[in-house]
Amino acid sequence: MFFNPTKYLLYSLIVILGISVSYVALSSAEEKAAESIFKYKKELSITDTQEKNLRDILTKLQNYLAERATELDRYRAELNKMIVDKADLNMIKAKLRTVARIQADATFEDIASVRAIENELTPAQMSKWRGMQEEFRKKLQQTQASAPEQKGVVR
């Protein structure tokens, strides 16, 4: 069996693209979920001070993630060039570790932000918010179950 550099390059780019897409999708989903809590300010009895603090937490997270996304784009471009140029495998491995570290740091900041949000809300508000989220998930699952074409099933 011989080494096919084109197939290797294509596979590497697909893996890297998959990581990028999942990271962007996660960030977009978080932004939508975070914004939705403000739509229920009255129902959750969120005070103006709490709203300001929640927005500060989310703004800080979004700015951090935007910075990391820019950084990741740069490292991924470098990684792609290294793969194409057939750079030393140890250098490629080091670059992959850098990308993984940035992704891990971004995930940690997301978790820390969730905890900061949980600390900002009272236990009663958190309980009510979790209940509202659960109801939303149930409705979403029911909608998807009744409309299989939305899940990619073609009739």
Secondary structure, DSSP 8 states (H G I E B T S, - for coil): ----HHHHHHHHHHHHHHHHHHHHHHHHHHHHHHHHHHHTHHHHT--HHHHHHHHHHHHHHHHHHHHHHHHHHHHHHHHHHHHHTT--HHHHHHHHHHHHHHHHHHHHHHHHHHHHHHHHS-HHHHHHHHHHHHHHHHHHHHHHHH-GGGGT---
